[in-house]
Amino acid sequence: MPKPRDYEITKRRKIAHGKGSRWCKRCGAYNGLIQQYKLFLCRQCFREVAQHLGFYKYE
């Protein structure tokens, strides 16, 4: 369950740009965010769900 990050719920000020404006949609973390292809997942969550999304590792 991700941490509540919605601006309406937390009543915090909306940030236009920077690290605080983006978070992982799965766990709510701010660090290690993968934004490519509009995934918005942290690197730990991406490793867990990458195969379900169609990504695979090269050897």
N, C-alpha and C positions, 0 to 999 in steps of 0.2 A: 504494500500500500504506500503510494508516494506521500510525501509530506504535503500539507496544504500550501500551495504557492499562489493560488488565485488571489488577485488583488481585492476582490469583493469580500472574500472570506477573511483574509488577514488584515485588511484595512491599511496596507502599507502603500507607500508612494510608488507609482509606476515609473520604472527606470527606462529611458529611451534606448540606451546603448550601454555596452560594457558587459562584464561577466555576470553582474547581478540581474541582467535582463533576460538571461536564458538559463534554463535548468533542464535536467533530465526528466522526461515525461514518465519514466518508470519508477525511479526512486527519489527524485527531487534534488539530486546533488548538483552543485554548481561547477565542479572541477572535472576535467577530462571529458568535456562534452564533444560529441561528434555531430556536427551540423550538416555535413555533406548529405545530399539527397533529402534534406529536411527531416533527418532522423530524430535529432534532439535527444539522443541517448548518451549516457556517460559510457566510458570505455568498458567498465565492468559489466554493465547491463547489455551492452552491445555484444560482448563475448558470449553471454548466456543465450541470446536470442538470434544470433547472426545466421545460424543454419535455417531457422524458421523463416527468416526474411529472404533467404535465397543466396546468401554469401557463403563462400567456402574458402578454406585456407589453401594456399599454394605451398608445396613442399620445397 
